[in-house]
């Protein structure tokens, strides 16, 4: 059944705009559950279920409660507690899980907004996504002209050294998914007031002031990103079309049978 992507996008943006992010401020600094989660405790399947596969768009508390209910089993949470938190209270562990999964939830909501916007805007090249793909390091796959292009949507920073994460690409993934290319899709989450201060400060280096000016332009009315009144960052249609034009240029020059890669600096030059 075909999706009405424009309607889904409108609903999702309405949901994002109503999120009370301050409600979860206390979770940001809690980092007690930092171990690699076993596959059966991975939160990606339930997050995809509520916000991509079925588009229920429930609040975080409801989603986490369902995650906890499903995984409160001998081979789930209990096995994890016995291995890493033996002797700790269950409430302590639950709080750690809630904080850990909240960070994953926030980044996935940003990713999903790009995906909804893409499918609403670029109808000739649909983007497919699933928890299974995501757990294999691929956020989505663009299909166009018989080709498949993997994307990874990632947060980058004003500071280049904080933006070093790259695709975990491999020959196995390329062959398994019959990929023609990989594209990094960056987005910025910055304190705009701090950027304005840097832009106007005579004490900052000229290079720093120019970079701040460029990032602020990306958040302008003609830019690529928009900060909602609650602080959540979403993408503008212009950005999706900019990414698509970059992909099209690569498809034109890519050698037959050779996989191409687009790094985030090519999409969003800041440095």
N, C-alpha and C positions, 0 to 999 in steps of 0.2 A: 504494500500500500504506500503510495507516494505521500510525502510529508509536505505540509504547508510551512515551509521554513520561515517565511516572513512572519507568520503568526506565532510560531514557536519562538522566534527571536524577540518579538515584542513581549511575549509572556515572560521570557527569561530575563530580559532587561528590567521588567517591572519587578520581578522577584529580587534581582540583585540590588535594585535601588532601595528596597525596603529592608534589607538586611541590617540588623542592629549589631554592627561590628564591635562596638564598645562593650557589649555584653560579654564578649569573650577575651577582653584584654588580659584577664588573669591567666589565660592559657598560653600566652605568647612566650613567657619566660620559663615555663615548666618543661624540662627536658630530661625526665627520669626514664622514659621508655625510648631509648635510642638504638637498641639492638635491631639487627635485621629481623623483620617479621617473617615467619614461615609462610609459605604460600597460602595455607588455609586461613591465616589471619590477615592476609592482605586486604586493605579496605577498598581497593579499586573496584572490585565487582559490585559492591553495594552502592558506591558513589555513582558509578555508571548507571546502575539500575534506576536510581531515583532521579538523576538529572540529565541522562542522555537516552537511555533505552525506553523508559516509560514517562519521562518528563513530569514527575510528580511535584518536583521543586519544593520539598519539605524543608523546614528549618534544620539547623545543625543538630540541635538537641534530639529531635525526633529521629533523624538519620542515625546518630550515634547510639541511641537507645536500642534501635533495631539491630545495629551491628553487634552490640554487646549481648543482646538476647540470643542471637544466632550462634555466637561464638563462645558462649559461656558453657563449654562442654569439657569433658575430661581430656580430649585430645586437642582442644583449642586453647582457651585462656588458661585453664588450670595447668596444662602441661607447660605453658610459657612461664607461669608464675613459679612453678616448682623448679624450673631450670634457672631462672634469673632473679626471682624475688622471694625465695623461700624465707618465711618468717616475717615478711612485710604484710601490712593490712591490705585487704582486697580493695578498700576505698582508695588507698595510695596508688595501687597499680591501675585502677580504673581511671583515676585522674590523669595519670601519665599517658595512658592510651588515648584519652579524650584530647589531650593537648597535642600528642603526636599526630593523630588523625585529623585534627583541625587544620594543621598546616598543609597536609595533603589535600584536604577539602577545598581550602582557599585557592591553591594553585590550580586545582582541577576546574573550579568554577571559572577562572580566567581562561583556561584552555577551552572549556565548553563554549564560552561566549565567542571566541574566535571561530570555532567550528560552526556554530549557529549562524554567525554573520557571514562566513564563507559560503555556506550552502544557500543562504538567502540572496547573496550577491553574485556568485560565480556559478550560475546554473549549468554552464557547459562542462564544468569539471567538478563533479561532486566529491565531497570529502567524506570518507568512511572512518569510523573510529569504534573501538571496543576495548573492554577491559583486558582482553587477551592480548591485543596488539600493544596496549600500554604497558603491560607487564613484561613485554618483550622489548621495551625501549622505543616504541613507535607510537607517537601520540595520535597520528592519523595518516591516512593514505589518500592522496588526490589521484583520481582516475581521469585520464584525458587521452584521447586518441590511441587507445590500446596500451598506454603506458601507466605505470604506477610510481608515484613520487611520495616518499615518506617525509613526514614533517615532525619536527619537535619544537614545541612552543616553550620558550624559556625566558625567565626573568634575567635581565642584565642590569648592570649598575653604572652609575656615573664613574665609578672607579673601575678601570679595565681589569685590574687584578682580581676583582670580585666576580668577574664574568667568565671564568675560565672553563666551565663545564662544556664538554663537547658531546657529540653523538657517540653513543656506545655502539658504533657500527661494526658489522662483521660480515665476512663472506657468507656465513651460514644464513644470516637474516636476509641478505641481498638475494640469495638464491631461493630461500624459502618463500619469500613474498614477491619474487620476480620484479625487483625494483629497478627503476631507471635512474632514480636520483634521490638525494637526501637534501632537505632544506631546513635550516634553523630559522625559526620565526621568533625574534626577540620582542620583549616588551619591557617597559620601564615602570618601576614603582618608586617614585621620588617625592621628597618633601619640596613642594613647589615654593613655599616661602623661603626655605633655605637656598634654593637655586636663585631666587630673585635677589637674596642678600649677596650671594657670590657674584652675580652679574653686576651688581651696583657697587661692590666693594673695591676701593682702590688698593686695598691690601692684598687682594687675590691676583695671581698671575694673569696675564692677558689670555693665555691658553685656557685657564680655568674659567675665566669670564665668558669666553667665546663658546666653550662647551656648555656652560649653563644656559647661555642664550639659545643655543641650538636645541637643547632638551626642552626648554620652555616653549619653543616654537612647535615642537612635536605635540604639545598639550594645548595648542591654540585652536581657534575655531577652524582653521584650515589644516590642522595637523592630523596626527595618526591616533592619538589617545585622548580619552576623556575621563576626568575624575568625577564620579558621581558625588552627590551631596553628602553621602555617608562615608566617602573616602575610597570606595571600590573603583578600581581602574578597569575601563572597558575599551574596546577598540572602535575606531571610526571606519566607515566603509572605505574611505580613501586608502587606509592601510592595507586592507584585504586586496584591493585592486593593485596597489604597489607591489605586494608580494606576488600576485598572479602575473604581473608584467615581468617581474624578475624570473619567475619560473619559465615563462614563455620564451624569454631570451635564451635561457640555458637550453631549452629543448631544441631551439633552432641551430645552436652551434655544437651541441653534444655529439660526440662521435658515436656511430652506430655500435651498439653492444657495450659501450663503455659508460659506467655509472658516473653521474656528475654530482658535485656537492656545492651547496650555497651556504657559506658561513654567515653568522649573524651580522658581522661587520659590513657585509655587502648589502644586507637589507636595511640596516640602521647604522650608517657611518657616524661614529661619535669620536673616534680617537685618531 
